[in-house]
Amino acid sequence: MNYKHNKEEVIKKGMELFWTKGYHNLGVDEICRKTGMTKGAFYNSFKSKEQFLLTTIENYGNFIAEYLQNQLSDNKQKPFDRLLALYKKMLEAQTETNHMGCFVNNTMSELGTLNVSVASTTSEQFDKFLNVIEPTVREAQLNQELIDSIDSKLLTKTIHTTFFGILTTSKSTKTSGYSIMETIMHSLKK
């Protein structure tokens, strides 16, 4: 990385660009203009636009995993209530971000079937999210708050996949979609 450029800031700006424009609508020239990097510095640091995208996805995934962990660590609430509050907060935040959705979900939707590396990286991040959420789902099952007829890992995947679907719908309808998520969560109560 050229000494003039803060790598974290370049990655953050790149993520914002990919998030708002998508992969196919964003060129290296624009990335360089918006980050202040020269093409030489860009290619020296990231090798390709695809590699830069993968770096931004991993960075976002780490940030979200930490966010999820922080949101779910409030042991003052019951596990079910923590899950409900998490999804409510994330869905209601969509109105503040003009319904941008989740960067990982958006990238999965745009490139998941077209690019093996992107599919693998976004799947890894999705699994990372599940691994953070699953202990709270399991705790809710043990507390008799959620059904226990489904393995906690599968139940977590079902819940979070539903959340991703609601995010996708939320983008086009410009609504939070929380009432759908709340309905789904309550239908899984024991």
N, CA, C and O of each residue as an XYZ file, in Angstrom:
760
protein
N       0.855     -1.174      0.000
C       0.000      0.000      0.000
C       0.893      1.226      0.000
O       1.830      1.310      0.794
N       0.623      2.152     -0.856
C       1.342      3.407     -0.936
C       1.236      4.102      0.420
O       0.176      4.088      1.046
N       2.316      4.699      0.866
C       2.332      5.304      2.194
C       1.270      6.382      2.374
O       0.889      6.686      3.504
N       0.789      6.964      1.282
C      -0.219      8.017      1.365
C      -1.610      7.481      1.690
O      -2.501      8.243      2.065
N      -1.793      6.194      1.549
C      -3.135      5.628      1.672
C      -3.265      4.763      2.914
O      -2.445      3.882      3.171
N      -4.295      5.030      3.660
C      -4.623      4.210      4.810
C      -5.438      3.031      4.289
O      -6.539      3.217      3.771
N      -4.907      1.827      4.423
C      -5.539      0.642      3.837
C      -6.972      0.460      4.330
O      -7.866      0.144      3.545
N      -7.188      0.659      5.617
C      -8.538      0.487      6.169
C      -9.519      1.482      5.555
O     -10.664      1.135      5.266
N      -9.070      2.711      5.358
C      -9.933      3.725      4.748
C     -10.228      3.403      3.284
O     -11.349      3.600      2.814
N      -9.224      2.909      2.568
C      -9.418      2.531      1.167
C     -10.412      1.376      1.076
O     -11.295      1.382      0.218
N     -10.274      0.392      1.952
C     -11.194     -0.756      1.963
C     -12.605     -0.290      2.319
O     -13.578     -0.715      1.696
N     -12.711      0.575      3.310
C     -14.031      1.096      3.711
C     -14.689      1.844      2.559
O     -15.871      1.639      2.279
N     -13.934      2.707      1.892
C     -14.481      3.464      0.765
C     -14.861      2.514     -0.371
O     -15.904      2.684     -1.003
N     -14.018      1.517     -0.630
C     -14.324      0.532     -1.671
C     -15.600     -0.226     -1.364
O     -16.418     -0.463     -2.253
N     -15.773     -0.606     -0.105
C     -16.990     -1.311      0.286
C     -18.214     -0.442      0.025
O     -19.217     -0.917     -0.509
N     -18.132      0.823      0.399
C     -19.254      1.744      0.156
C     -19.567      1.840     -1.337
O     -20.732      1.866     -1.733
N     -18.530      1.891     -2.154
C     -18.729      1.983     -3.608
C     -19.386      0.716     -4.154
O     -20.353      0.798     -4.912
N     -18.873     -0.447     -3.777
C     -19.473     -1.707     -4.236
C     -20.909     -1.829     -3.735
O     -21.793     -2.289     -4.458
N     -21.130     -1.414     -2.494
C     -22.444     -1.527     -1.872
C     -23.476     -0.677     -2.602
O     -24.605     -1.118     -2.821
N     -23.097      0.527     -2.974
C     -24.061      1.420     -3.616
C     -24.162      1.209     -5.121
O     -25.231      1.413     -5.698
N     -23.073      0.804     -5.768
C     -23.073      0.686     -7.229
C     -23.141     -0.751     -7.729
O     -23.574     -1.001     -8.853
N     -22.714     -1.692     -6.894
C     -22.608     -3.067     -7.352
C     -21.267     -3.286     -8.043
O     -20.568     -2.328     -8.375
N     -20.918     -4.528     -8.253
C     -19.628     -4.883     -8.841
C     -19.542     -4.475    -10.310
O     -18.559     -3.870    -10.738
N     -20.565     -4.806    -11.067
C     -20.526     -4.586    -12.515
C     -20.609     -3.112    -12.907
O     -20.166     -2.737    -13.992
N     -21.163     -2.283    -12.046
C     -21.310     -0.860    -12.357
C     -20.174     -0.007    -11.804
O     -20.251      1.221    -11.827
N     -19.129     -0.647    -11.313
C     -18.018      0.076    -10.704
C     -16.712     -0.347    -11.366
O     -16.387     -1.533    -11.423
N     -15.985      0.616    -11.856
C     -14.706      0.329    -12.497
C     -13.532      0.710    -11.611
O     -13.684      1.448    -10.638
N     -12.368      0.197    -11.960
C     -11.150      0.499    -11.214
C     -10.835      1.995    -11.285
O     -10.350      2.571    -10.312
N     -11.110      2.629    -12.434
C     -10.865      4.069    -12.551
C     -11.628      4.842    -11.477
O     -11.073      5.729    -10.829
N     -12.899      4.500    -11.293
C     -13.702      5.192    -10.287
C     -13.218      4.875     -8.878
O     -13.173      5.756     -8.018
N     -12.856      3.619     -8.644
C     -12.316      3.247     -7.325
C     -11.086      4.095     -7.023
O     -10.943      4.625     -5.921
N     -10.209      4.218     -7.999
C      -8.985      5.001     -7.805
C      -9.297      6.482     -7.579
O      -8.698      7.121     -6.714
N     -10.228      7.019     -8.353
C     -10.620      8.423     -8.177
C     -11.171      8.669     -6.776
O     -10.798      9.638     -6.114
N     -12.062      7.784     -6.332
C     -12.743      7.991     -5.040
C     -11.828      7.721     -3.842
O     -12.024      8.295     -2.771
N     -10.833      6.853     -4.018
C      -9.930      6.542     -2.907
C      -8.644      7.356     -2.966
O      -7.881      7.388     -2.001
N      -8.403      8.013     -4.099
C      -7.182      8.783     -4.261
C      -5.969      7.953     -4.633
O      -4.848      8.460     -4.654
N      -6.188      6.687     -4.925
C      -5.078      5.809     -5.293
C      -4.784      5.927     -6.784
O      -5.669      6.230     -7.584
N      -3.541      5.686     -7.138
C      -3.213      5.544     -8.549
C      -3.540      4.110     -8.940
O      -3.674      3.241     -8.079
N      -3.667      3.863    -10.241
C      -3.924      2.490    -10.687
C      -2.782      1.568    -10.287
O      -3.002      0.416     -9.915
N      -1.574      2.082    -10.366
C      -0.412      1.275     -9.977
C      -0.483      0.863     -8.514
O      -0.246     -0.295     -8.170
N      -0.811      1.824     -7.658
C      -0.934      1.526     -6.222
C      -2.076      0.545     -5.973
O      -1.964     -0.359     -5.145
N      -3.175      0.737     -6.699
C      -4.322     -0.159     -6.535
C      -3.936     -1.599     -6.889
O      -4.153     -2.522     -6.104
N      -3.370     -1.771     -8.065
C      -3.018     -3.128     -8.504
C      -1.873     -3.716     -7.688
O      -1.796     -4.933     -7.518
N      -0.999     -2.879     -7.190
C       0.083     -3.364     -6.330
C      -0.485     -3.872     -5.000
O      -0.001     -4.858     -4.443
N      -1.505     -3.192     -4.507
C      -2.086     -3.540     -3.210
C      -3.110     -4.666     -3.286
O      -3.165     -5.520     -2.401
N      -3.925     -4.668     -4.348
C      -5.056     -5.593     -4.382
C      -5.048     -6.571     -5.556
O      -5.849     -7.506     -5.579
N      -4.168     -6.376     -6.518
C      -3.987     -7.273     -7.675
C      -5.090     -7.184     -8.719
O      -4.805     -7.232     -9.915
N      -6.361     -7.055     -8.288
C      -7.469     -6.997     -9.239
C      -8.701     -6.407     -8.550
O      -8.769     -6.325     -7.324
N      -9.655     -6.006     -9.356
C     -10.925     -5.512     -8.820
C     -11.616     -6.619     -8.019
O     -12.185     -6.359     -6.959
N     -11.565     -7.852     -8.528
C     -12.184     -8.969     -7.820
C     -11.532     -9.183     -6.460
O     -12.228     -9.392     -5.466
N     -10.205     -9.133     -6.407
C      -9.513     -9.322     -5.130
C      -9.862     -8.196     -4.161
O     -10.002     -8.422     -2.959
N     -10.001     -6.990     -4.689
C     -10.408     -5.862     -3.850
C     -11.807     -6.106     -3.290
O     -12.055     -5.864     -2.109
N     -12.719     -6.582     -4.133
C     -14.070     -6.904     -3.668
C     -14.016     -7.950     -2.560
O     -14.676     -7.794     -1.533
N     -13.243     -9.007     -2.754
C     -13.145    -10.065     -1.748
C     -12.625     -9.508     -0.420
O     -13.088     -9.899      0.651
N     -11.663     -8.594     -0.504
C     -11.121     -7.960      0.705
C     -12.200     -7.152      1.411
O     -12.306     -7.201      2.637
N     -13.005     -6.408      0.652
C     -14.062     -5.604      1.266
C     -15.144     -6.488      1.885
O     -15.697     -6.151      2.932
N     -15.445     -7.616      1.243
C     -16.448     -8.543      1.793
C     -15.964     -9.101      3.128
O     -16.723     -9.146      4.096
N     -14.716     -9.522      3.179
C     -14.171    -10.069      4.436
C     -14.152     -9.015      5.530
O     -14.457     -9.311      6.686
N     -13.798     -7.794      5.176
C     -13.772     -6.699      6.141
C     -15.170     -6.447      6.692
O     -15.353     -6.316      7.902
N     -16.156     -6.380      5.798
C     -17.544     -6.182      6.208
C     -18.016     -7.353      7.085
O     -18.671     -7.145      8.107
N     -17.678     -8.571      6.679
C     -18.081     -9.746      7.454
C     -17.554     -9.712      8.872
O     -18.274    -10.050      9.812
N     -16.303     -9.308      9.036
C     -15.723     -9.201     10.378
C     -16.440     -8.139     11.205
O     -16.719     -8.336     12.388
N     -16.732     -7.015     10.562
C     -17.443     -5.938     11.255
C     -18.827     -6.402     11.710
O     -19.218     -6.170     12.854
N     -19.568     -7.060     10.809
C     -20.927     -7.501     11.147
C     -20.904     -8.609     12.209
O     -21.755     -8.627     13.098
N     -19.957     -9.512     12.123
C     -19.858    -10.568     13.137
C     -19.647     -9.957     14.523
O     -20.248    -10.399     15.502
N     -18.802     -8.956     14.595
C     -18.574     -8.274     15.873
C     -19.840     -7.547     16.325
O     -20.187     -7.568     17.506
N     -20.524     -6.907     15.385
C     -21.774     -6.212     15.693
C     -22.811     -7.204     16.237
O     -23.458     -6.939     17.250
N     -22.961     -8.331     15.568
C     -23.926     -9.338     16.012
C     -23.585     -9.822     17.421
O     -24.460     -9.948     18.278
N     -22.313    -10.087     17.640
C     -21.868    -10.550     18.958
C     -22.221     -9.534     20.030
O     -22.730     -9.896     21.091
N     -21.956     -8.273     19.759
C     -22.263     -7.216     20.734
C     -23.759     -7.110     20.995
O     -24.177     -6.939     22.140
N     -24.563     -7.209     19.952
C     -26.012     -7.093     20.108
C     -26.604     -8.267     20.881
O     -27.566     -8.100     21.631
N     -26.034     -9.442     20.700
C     -26.592    -10.643     21.328
C     -26.018    -10.927     22.714
O     -26.447    -11.872     23.376
N     -25.068    -10.134     23.153
C     -24.405    -10.422     24.433
C     -25.130     -9.835     25.639
O     -24.693    -10.042     26.771
N     -26.210     -9.119     25.429
C     -26.970     -8.519     26.526
C     -27.746     -9.615     27.258
O     -28.838    -10.000     26.840
N     -27.181    -10.102     28.334
C     -27.814    -11.202     29.068
C     -28.937    -10.748     29.988
O     -29.492    -11.552     30.736
N     -29.276     -9.458     29.936
C     -30.406     -8.970     30.729
C     -31.727     -9.398     30.089
O     -32.755     -9.487     30.760
N     -31.683     -9.659     28.791
C     -32.883    -10.093     28.075
C     -32.843    -11.601     27.865
O     -31.778    -12.217     27.844
N     -34.027    -12.176     27.711
C     -34.111    -13.588     27.355
C     -33.560    -13.768     25.941
O     -33.604    -12.828     25.147
N     -33.043    -14.949     25.610
C     -32.456    -15.185     24.286
C     -33.409    -14.855     23.129
O     -32.997    -14.233     22.150
N     -34.673    -15.265     23.234
C     -35.635    -14.978     22.178
C     -35.779    -13.475     21.983
O     -35.814    -12.988     20.853
N     -35.862    -12.748     23.087
C     -36.017    -11.297     23.016
C     -34.778    -10.634     22.412
O     -34.897     -9.646     21.688
N     -33.580    -11.175     22.707
C     -32.348    -10.651     22.107
C     -32.366    -10.842     20.596
O     -31.986     -9.944     19.844
N     -32.810    -12.020     20.154
C     -32.887    -12.289     18.713
C     -33.880    -11.348     18.043
O     -33.584    -10.752     17.007
N     -35.039    -11.223     18.633
C     -36.070    -10.347     18.079
C     -35.571     -8.898     18.024
O     -35.768     -8.210     17.022
N     -34.931     -8.443     19.090
C     -34.407     -7.080     19.129
C     -33.313     -6.875     18.078
O     -33.231     -5.811     17.464
N     -32.485     -7.883     17.874
C     -31.425     -7.795     16.862
C     -32.023     -7.588     15.475
O     -31.643     -6.665     14.756
N     -32.954     -8.449     15.110
C     -33.540     -8.346     13.776
C     -34.368     -7.065     13.611
O     -34.394     -6.464     12.537
N     -35.038     -6.663     14.684
C     -35.795     -5.411     14.616
C     -34.857     -4.245     14.351
O     -35.121     -3.411     13.485
N     -33.765     -4.188     15.095
C     -32.810     -3.094     14.943
C     -32.208     -3.087     13.536
O     -32.078     -2.027     12.924
N     -31.843     -4.257     13.024
C     -31.227     -4.322     11.695
C     -32.223     -3.963     10.595
O     -31.859     -3.301      9.623
N     -33.462     -4.390     10.738
C     -34.456     -4.071      9.711
C     -34.893     -2.609      9.779
O     -35.085     -1.969      8.745
N     -35.046     -2.087     10.970
C     -35.422     -0.682     11.094
C     -34.297      0.238     10.624
O     -34.562      1.352     10.172
N     -33.062     -0.208     10.725
C     -31.920      0.583     10.244
C     -31.953      0.750      8.732
O     -31.299      1.642      8.192
N     -32.701     -0.091      8.051
C     -32.771      0.011      6.597
C     -33.357      1.348      6.142
O     -32.972      1.871      5.097
N     -34.276      1.895      6.917
C     -34.838      3.196      6.528
C     -33.774      4.290      6.632
O     -33.818      5.267      5.885
N     -32.823      4.134      7.548
C     -31.750      5.120      7.711
C     -30.709      5.021      6.602
O     -30.020      5.999      6.309
N     -30.590      3.853      5.987
C     -29.575      3.646      4.942
C     -30.199      3.582      3.550
O     -29.590      3.066      2.613
N     -31.399      4.103      3.423
C     -32.108      4.100      2.142
C     -32.261      2.681      1.586
O     -32.189      2.459      0.378
N     -32.469      1.746      2.483
C     -32.733      0.344      2.126
C     -31.608     -0.255      1.275
O     -31.856     -0.889      0.249
N     -30.384     -0.042      1.719
C     -29.230     -0.576      0.997
C     -29.085     -2.080      1.167
O     -28.413     -2.723      0.360
N     -29.693     -2.653      2.185
C     -29.563     -4.082      2.411
C     -28.257     -4.423      3.091
O     -27.596     -3.557      3.665
N     -27.894     -5.669      3.024
C     -26.654     -6.180      3.600
C     -25.645     -6.335      2.462
O     -25.973     -6.890      1.413
N     -24.444     -5.857      2.660
C     -23.417     -5.921      1.619
C     -23.157     -7.360      1.173
O     -23.024     -7.625     -0.021
N     -23.085     -8.282      2.121
C     -22.864     -9.690      1.774
C     -24.049    -10.232      0.982
O     -23.868    -10.899     -0.036
N     -25.251     -9.949      1.448
C     -26.454    -10.411      0.744
C     -26.526     -9.825     -0.663
O     -26.817    -10.541     -1.621
N     -26.265     -8.534     -0.789
C     -26.302     -7.893     -2.102
C     -25.292     -8.521     -3.052
O     -25.602     -8.785     -4.214
N     -24.091     -8.758     -2.557
C     -23.039     -9.329     -3.394
C     -23.361    -10.775     -3.762
O     -23.107    -11.207     -4.886
N     -23.927    -11.527     -2.800
C     -24.375    -12.897     -3.107
C     -25.393    -12.875     -4.240
O     -25.331    -13.684     -5.166
N     -26.327    -11.936     -4.151
C     -27.387    -11.839     -5.161
C     -26.834    -11.455     -6.525
O     -27.273    -11.988     -7.544
N     -25.873    -10.533     -6.556
C     -25.335    -10.063     -7.825
C     -24.368    -11.054     -8.466
O     -24.406    -11.258     -9.679
N     -23.503    -11.671     -7.662
C     -22.399    -12.444     -8.233
C     -22.321    -13.900     -7.794
O     -21.493    -14.653     -8.307
N     -23.163    -14.307     -6.860
C     -23.060    -15.644     -6.277
C     -23.062    -16.788     -7.277
O     -22.375    -17.789     -7.072
N     -23.816    -16.656     -8.346
C     -23.857    -17.733     -9.344
C     -22.875    -17.505    -10.483
O     -22.701    -18.381    -11.330
N     -22.235    -16.351    -10.518
C     -21.350    -16.002    -11.630
C     -19.874    -16.155    -11.314
O     -19.062    -16.304    -12.228
N     -19.513    -16.122    -10.048
C     -18.112    -16.077     -9.673
C     -17.869    -16.992     -8.474
O     -18.399    -16.755     -7.389
N     -17.080    -18.019     -8.671
C     -16.833    -19.019     -7.633
C     -16.154    -18.405     -6.407
O     -16.510    -18.726     -5.273
N     -15.188    -17.532     -6.631
C     -14.467    -16.910     -5.502
C     -15.396    -16.046     -4.663
O     -15.348    -16.077     -3.434
N     -16.238    -15.278     -5.334
C     -17.181    -14.417     -4.613
C     -18.214    -15.287     -3.888
O     -18.561    -15.009     -2.740
N     -18.701    -16.328     -4.550
C     -19.662    -17.233     -3.909
C     -19.065    -17.839     -2.646
O     -19.726    -17.910     -1.609
N     -17.826    -18.271     -2.737
C     -17.159    -18.882     -1.590
C     -16.970    -17.872     -0.452
O     -17.244    -18.181      0.707
N     -16.506    -16.681     -0.783
C     -16.246    -15.666      0.238
C     -17.536    -15.184      0.895
O     -17.583    -15.016      2.114
N     -18.573    -14.963      0.108
C     -19.837    -14.516      0.712
C     -20.449    -15.628      1.557
O     -21.037    -15.358      2.604
N     -20.316    -16.872      1.112
C     -20.818    -18.001      1.912
C     -20.070    -18.119      3.232
O     -20.669    -18.400      4.270
N     -18.766    -17.902      3.189
C     -17.967    -17.939      4.426
C     -18.448    -16.869      5.398
O     -18.553    -17.118      6.599
N     -18.737    -15.687      4.882
C     -19.193    -14.602      5.751
C     -20.584    -14.907      6.310
O     -20.851    -14.667      7.487
N     -21.460    -15.432      5.467
C     -22.790    -15.821      5.926
C     -22.673    -16.858      7.046
O     -23.353    -16.758      8.067
N     -21.808    -17.847      6.845
C     -21.592    -18.871      7.879
C     -21.027    -18.260      9.156
O     -21.356    -18.702     10.257
N     -20.182    -17.249      9.011
C     -19.634    -16.553     10.178
C     -20.775    -15.909     10.969
O     -20.801    -15.970     12.199
N     -21.714    -15.294     10.251
C     -22.863    -14.682     10.918
C     -23.662    -15.754     11.672
O     -24.055    -15.559     12.823
N     -23.893    -16.888     11.000
C     -24.649    -17.973     11.628
C     -23.954    -18.477     12.888
O     -24.605    -18.762     13.893
N     -22.640    -18.583     12.829
C     -21.881    -19.078     13.985
C     -21.978    -18.145     15.180
O     -21.879    -18.588     16.324
N     -22.171    -16.857     14.925
C     -22.338    -15.901     16.024
C     -23.762    -15.973     16.577
O     -23.954    -15.859     17.788
N     -24.745    -16.157     15.725
C     -26.154    -16.151     16.130
C     -26.579    -17.479     16.762
O     -27.402    -17.492     17.678
N     -26.032    -18.579     16.287
C     -26.479    -19.916     16.697
C     -26.458    -20.155     18.217
O     -27.403    -20.759     18.723
N     -25.450    -19.723     18.965
C     -25.503    -19.957     20.415
C     -26.720    -19.325     21.086
O     -27.242    -19.877     22.055
N     -27.173    -18.191     20.593
C     -28.361    -17.553     21.167
C     -29.612    -18.328     20.781
O     -30.530    -18.456     21.591
N     -29.666    -18.845     19.564
C     -30.795    -19.688     19.148
C     -30.822    -20.946     20.016
O     -31.881    -21.344     20.501
N     -29.659    -21.571     20.213
C     -29.587    -22.786     21.034
C     -30.017    -22.484     22.470
O     -30.727    -23.274     23.093
N     -29.582    -21.339     22.986
C     -29.977    -20.937     24.338
C     -31.492    -20.734     24.419
O     -32.117    -21.114     25.410
N     -32.076    -20.145     23.395
C     -33.532    -19.954     23.359
C     -34.247    -21.303     23.316
O     -35.309    -21.465     23.917
N     -33.670    -22.262     22.611
C     -34.258    -23.609     22.584
C     -34.170    -24.261     23.961
O     -35.133    -24.866     24.431
N     -33.022    -24.134     24.596
C     -32.846    -24.731     25.927
C     -33.763    -24.089     26.961
O     -34.180    -24.737     27.921
N     -34.073    -22.814     26.758
C     -34.987    -22.094     27.661
C     -36.454    -22.308     27.295
O     -37.340    -21.690     27.884
N     -36.708    -23.181     26.326
C     -38.075    -23.480     25.893
C     -38.763    -22.271     25.260
O     -39.984    -22.138     25.329
N     -37.975    -21.395     24.647
C     -38.533    -20.217     23.980
C     -38.705    -20.441     22.481
O     -39.577    -19.835     21.860
N     -37.886    -21.300     21.902
C     -37.974    -21.644     20.483
C     -38.143    -23.148     20.349
O     -37.724    -23.910     21.220
N     -38.757    -23.567     19.258
C     -38.958    -24.999     19.033
C     -37.604    -25.714     19.056
O     -36.590    -25.172     18.617
N     -37.617    -26.917     19.566
C     -36.374    -27.688     19.611
C     -36.431    -28.923     18.707
O     -35.552    -29.782     18.762
N     -37.468    -29.001     17.883
C     -37.583    -30.129     16.955
C     -36.667    -29.957     15.743
O     -36.512    -30.881     14.945
N     -36.071    -28.795     15.608
C     -35.121    -28.512     14.533
C     -33.774    -28.227     15.181
O     -33.692    -27.473     16.151
N     -32.728    -28.826     14.647
C     -31.374    -28.593     15.124
C     -31.087    -27.095     15.160
O     -31.501    -26.367     14.258
N     -30.386    -26.629     16.185
C     -30.143    -25.189     16.354
C     -29.399    -24.576     15.168
O     -29.648    -23.420     14.825
N     -28.503    -25.317     14.542
C     -27.778    -24.781     13.378
C     -28.727    -24.586     12.195
O     -28.677    -23.559     11.518
N     -29.584    -25.564     11.952
C     -30.545    -25.446     10.855
C     -31.572    -24.360     11.152
O     -31.969    -23.616     10.256
N     -31.996    -24.268     12.389
C     -32.954    -23.229     12.761
C     -32.338    -21.836     12.588
O     -33.000    -20.919     12.101
N     -31.092    -21.682     12.983
C     -30.388    -20.410     12.807
C     -30.298    -20.058     11.331
O     -30.541    -18.918     10.935
N     -29.948    -21.042     10.530
C     -29.841    -20.803      9.081
C     -31.201    -20.424      8.502
O     -31.280    -19.549      7.640
N     -32.249    -21.058      8.954
C     -33.605    -20.751      8.491
C     -33.987    -19.321      8.859
O     -34.521    -18.579      8.035
N     -33.712    -18.947     10.094
C     -34.051    -17.604     10.564
C     -33.260    -16.553      9.789
O     -33.829    -15.568      9.317
N     -31.959    -16.759      9.660
C     -31.131    -15.725      9.034
C     -31.335    -15.675      7.516
O     -31.228    -14.606      6.915
N     -31.619    -16.791      6.911
C     -31.941    -16.788      5.480
C     -33.250    -16.028      5.247
O     -33.386    -15.297      4.267
N     -34.196    -16.208      6.147
C     -35.448    -15.453      6.076
C     -35.159    -13.962      6.193
O     -35.718    -13.154      5.451
N     -34.290    -13.604      7.119
C     -33.890    -12.205      7.286
C     -33.289    -11.663      5.982
O     -33.630    -10.556      5.566
N     -32.400    -12.428      5.332
C     -31.807    -11.985      4.070
C     -32.887    -11.791      3.003
O     -32.828    -10.839      2.225
N     -33.861    -12.682      2.968
C     -34.958    -12.529      2.015
C     -35.769    -11.274      2.285
O     -36.161    -10.565      1.358
N     -36.014    -11.008      3.550
C     -36.758     -9.802      3.920
C     -35.955     -8.555      3.541
O     -36.528     -7.568      3.078
N     -34.634     -8.596      3.733
C     -33.792     -7.464      3.326
C     -33.917     -7.199      1.833
O     -34.015     -6.050      1.403
N     -33.913     -8.266      1.049
C     -34.016     -8.124     -0.402
C     -35.352     -7.504     -0.779
O     -35.406     -6.601     -1.614
N     -36.417     -7.977     -0.175
C     -37.749     -7.422     -0.430
C     -37.842     -5.983      0.060
O     -38.450     -5.132     -0.590
N     -37.236     -5.723      1.206
C     -37.257     -4.390      1.800
C     -36.644     -3.348      0.869
O     -37.079     -2.197      0.839
N     -35.635     -3.760      0.113
C     -34.992     -2.826     -0.813
C     -35.968     -2.332     -1.872
O     -35.963     -1.151     -2.220
N     -36.803     -3.228     -2.384
C     -37.719     -2.816     -3.455
C     -39.000     -2.183     -2.926
O     -39.585     -1.331     -3.595
N     -39.443     -2.580     -1.746
C     -40.687     -2.028     -1.198
C     -40.466     -0.798     -0.333
O     -41.409     -0.073     -0.018
N     -39.218     -0.567      0.048
C     -38.863      0.561      0.924
C     -39.606      0.506      2.256
O     -40.004      1.531      2.807
N     -39.780     -0.705      2.753
C     -40.371     -0.912      4.082
C     -39.366     -1.695      4.918
O     -38.440     -2.302      4.381
N     -39.554     -1.678      6.224
C     -38.587     -2.374      7.085
C     -38.745     -3.887      7.011
O     -37.764     -4.620      7.138
N     -39.954     -4.353      6.810
C     -40.174     -5.794      6.778
C     -40.167     -6.442      8.146
O     -40.246     -7.666      8.256
N     -40.073     -5.631      9.196
C     -39.975     -6.195     10.534
C     -41.196     -7.019     10.915
O     -41.059     -8.037     11.594
N     -42.376     -6.610     10.499
C     -43.585     -7.364     10.883
C     -43.515     -8.798     10.348
O     -44.011     -9.723     10.991
N     -42.910     -8.984      9.189
C     -42.750    -10.343      8.647
C     -41.769    -11.124      9.505
O     -42.020    -12.280      9.847
N     -40.663    -10.501      9.851
C     -39.657    -11.175     10.674
C     -40.238    -11.530     12.037
O     -40.014    -12.626     12.551
N     -40.970    -10.613     12.603
C     -41.593    -10.847     13.910
C     -42.577    -12.016     13.824
O     -42.624    -12.858     14.721
N     -43.353    -12.068     12.758
C     -44.301    -13.167     12.559
C     -43.576    -14.499     12.454
O     -43.983    -15.482     13.074
N     -42.515    -14.534     11.681
C     -41.727    -15.763     11.526
C     -41.158    -16.196     12.875
O     -41.265    -17.361     13.256
N     -40.556    -15.255     13.588
C     -39.956    -15.598     14.885
C     -41.018    -16.124     15.849
O     -40.784    -17.114     16.543
N     -42.162    -15.486     15.900
C     -43.213    -15.952     16.822
C     -43.776    -17.303     16.391
O     -44.234    -18.079     17.231
N     -43.747    -17.588     15.099
C     -44.230    -18.907     14.659
C     -43.267    -20.015     15.052
O     -43.634    -21.190     15.039
N     -42.041    -19.653     15.401
C     -41.042    -20.642     15.827
C     -40.966    -20.797     17.337
O     -40.157    -21.570     17.851
N     -41.812    -20.059     18.044
C     -41.832    -20.178     19.505
C     -42.377    -21.539     19.904
O     -43.187    -22.141     19.198
N     -41.925    -21.991     21.019
C     -42.369    -23.273     21.544
C     -43.682    -23.114     22.284
O     -44.220    -24.093     22.803
